[in-house]
Amino acid sequence: MPILSIADIQWDLNAGGDDPRAGASDVEVIRDGKTVPLKLTKSNYWSRNDDISWRTTSWDLRRMTTGGMRLESVSAEDRAKLGIKDGAMALRAKHVGQHGEHAAAKNAGFKQGDVVVAVNGRNDVKSETEWLTWLVNAKKPGEKVPVTVLRGGEKVELTLPMQ
């Protein structure tokens, strides 16, 4: 299939599904005017390992599962300052939506800078992508999800509505 944009590559990869087995595809690229054969290798469950936060569709997922928050992983240096162990959940609210359905987290008491350390009994969620994909599949609109955040060195218990 000729590739005209990154969308063509995404379509082709997604058309193959999320095969749990690793695999390779033969591709050709033109480099310095010459056709060069290459192999494109996919890892196990490759599409589930991707960071989807850049996708336009992530905004709807954020509305549904974070109440409009934009979450970022906390650096190792900041984890140490906060007393959070390596491997434990630490997602900072980089942005908290202010309007309409994107203000659900704000209306539930979340603030920019809060560090989420547990959600729905889990403290092992490592990224915003993992949060989005897990909760959109595990929860239904209207359900309430308990969330623990660190704010000013104190633990605060909040409840986030799924939309």
N, C-alpha and C positions, 0 to 999 in steps of 0.2 A: 504494500500500500504506500503510495507516495505521501510524504509528510510535508504539509505546508505550514503548520504551526504546532505549538506544544499541545493544543487541544487534540490534534490528530494522534499524537503519541498517547495521550491519556485515554482517548476513546479506544484505541487498539489494545492497550493494556487492560482496560476494564472489560472489554468484550470477552477476554479470556477468563474472566471470573477470578475469584480469590481462591485459587487452587491451594490447598494446604501444603502441597509439595513444592520444593524449589524447582525452578526450571529455567531454561534458556531459550531465547529466540534469536534466529539469525537476522541480522540487520546489515544494511549497507549505508555507508556515509560517503559523501564526496569531500575529500580532503585534498587541498592544493590541486584541484582539477582531476583527481584520480578517485575511482571507486575503491573503497576499502571495506572488506567484509569484517564484521564484528559480531560478537555474541552479547546479547543483553540478558543478564542473569537476574532472576527474581528470587528473593529469599522466601522462606516459608511464611505463609500468610502475609505476603509483602504489603498488601494494601492496608492492613490493620496496623502496620508499623510506621505508617506515614504520619507526618504532622499535617493535620488538615486545617489548622487555624488560619492559614492564609486564604483558604477558599471562601468565596462569596457566601456559599451556603452555610458557613460556620456562624454567620450572624443570626440566622434563624435558630440554629442549634443552641447558641448562647442564650437567646431569648427564652427558649424552652427549658434549658437545664441549668443555667447560671443566673437566670433572672436579669440578664443584660450585663453581667460582669465579664471583663476580659481578664483572664488569669495568666500568670507567668510563673515559671519555676523559680524558686528562691536559690540564689547562688550558694555555693559551699561556704563562702566567707560569712554570708548573712545567716546561714543555718547555724554556724558555730556561735555567732553572737546571740542568736535566739534560743540556743540550747536544744536544737532539733537534730536528732541523730541522722547520720547518712542512711538513705534508704527509706526514711519516713516521709510522709506526705508534707509538703510545704509549697503551697501555691499562693502567690500574692495577688490580691485584687489590684491590678494595674489600672483598671478603669471600672467605674460603676455607672451604668446607664442612668440617665436622669429623666427620661420622658416615656410616657405610654407604657407598653408592655416591656420595654427595655429598662424600666425603673423598678421592676418587681424586687430585685435584690436590695436596692436602696430603701424601698418601702418596708422591707423585712428587717432593716437595721444594719445591713452591710455597708462598710465604708471603704473608700480607696485606701490601700495600704494594709488592710486586714490580711493576715496570713492564715489560709485554711489549712488545718492540721488533721481534720477528720470530716468525712461526709458519709452520712447514712451508715455509720458504724465502721467504715473503712478508713484506715490511715496509711494506705499504700498506693494511692492514686498519684502517679508521678508527673502527669502533664495535663494541660488543658484538653488536648486531644483525647486522652484516656477518659477524662471526666465527661466530655461531650458524648463520646460513643457509648460509654457504659450507661450513663443515666438516660439517654434517649431510648435505649433498648430496655432498661430495667424499670423505668417509672412511667406512669401515665399522667396526663394532664389532671391537675387538681390534687395530686398527692403532695404531701408535705415531707420534706427531707431535712433531718437534723444535720446541722453543720457546726463544727467547732472551729473558732478562729482565735488567733492570738492578736490582741490589740493592746498596745502599750504595756507589753509584758504579762498581761492577764488573759486567761482563757475566757472566751465569751461564747455562750451557746445561743445559736440562732436557728430559725426554721425557714427554709427556702421553698417557696411554692413552685411546683412543676407546672409549666404552661403548655 
